[in-house]
Amino acid sequence: MVSVLQNVAIDCANAYELTRFWSEVLGCPLHRDDKPGDPETEVMVPEGPLLHFNQVPEPKTIKNRFHLCLRPNTMREEEVERLLNLGATLVDDRREPGGAGWAVLADPNASH
């Protein structure tokens, strides 16, 4: 017998707002019952585990132990610009001419 990965749980300061951000990033809906002010919310990812957001009172104090790696289905620069317009911030730009490298972005929750 094995375990099945049900969700990825993410602590945050505002569960609903961060769920809305990731819903837009991934193009996946929020759970149908989620509403502003809910302390737990989910992004319904159809081909993978759900993203489950837990609202917690304490601020983030150290570097995250995990991160989500995204691969755009469009040009990388277009996607980076779209994510910045959604509220992400550019933390480290490791893009190289010719398409190699990557951009490190933080979601709007990064400072909490």
N, C-alpha and C positions, 0 to 999 in steps of 0.2 A: 504494500500500500504506500502511496505517496501523497504529499500535500499539493494542493492547487493554489496558485497565487491568485487571491481574490481581488486585492487592490493595493495601491501604493498610497500609504497614509502620509500626509504632509501637514505639519503643525504650522499655523499662521495666525496673524492678528485679525484678519477679516475673511472668514471662510467663503462667504457668498461672493465678495468682490474678486477674490483670487480665482474662484471657480469660473466666474464669468470671463476673466482674462484667459485662462487656459482653455475654456470652451471655444473662444475666438481663435486662439493659436492653433488648436487641433481641428477646428471645424466639427466638433462633436457637441451634442447637446448636454445641458445640465440634467440632473435627475428631475423628473417631472414634478416632484413635490418640493424642490428647493426654492427658497424665497429669501429676500433680504432679511438679515438678522439671524438666520439659521446658524447654529454653532457647528454643524457638520453638513457638508455638501459634497456632491460628486459630479465629475465629468464622466459621461457614459461613453467610454472608448470601446467601439465595437470589436476591434481586433487586438485585444490586450487587456490587461487589468484596468480596473476603474482607477481614476485619480480621486482619492478621498481626502478632503480638506477638513482638518480639525482646528477649530478656533481655540487658542490658548491665551492665557493672560500674560505670560512671561515673554519678554523680548528674546530674539535670537542673539546669542552671545559669541558663537564661534562659527567657523566655516562649516558649510553643509557637508555631510558625509556622503551624499549622493547628488547626482544631477541628471536631468533628462537630456539625452542627445537627440536632436531633431534633424531630419533630413528633408529639405523642402522638395516639393514636386514642381518647383519653378526655379528661376535663377536665384542663386544664393543671395546676391545683393538686394534683389527685390524682396525676398523674404525677411532679410535683416531689417530693411526699411519698414516693412509692414509690422514686424514685431515691435520696433521702436515706437511706431505710431500707436500701437496698442498699449504702450506704457512700460515696455521693457527698457532697460538701460544697458549700454555697451560697457562691459567691464574690461575686456581684453580683446584686441583685434589681432588675430593671428592669420588673417587672410593674406594670401600671396598672389601676385600676378599669375594668370594662367589657371586659376581656380583651385589651387591647393590651399591647405590650411583651413581655419575655422574662426568663427566669432564667438566669444563668450558673452552671453547676455544674462542679466539678472531680471527676474520677474518683479512686479511692483511690491511684492512682499519681502524682498531681499533685506531690507533694513530692519525688519521687525523680528 
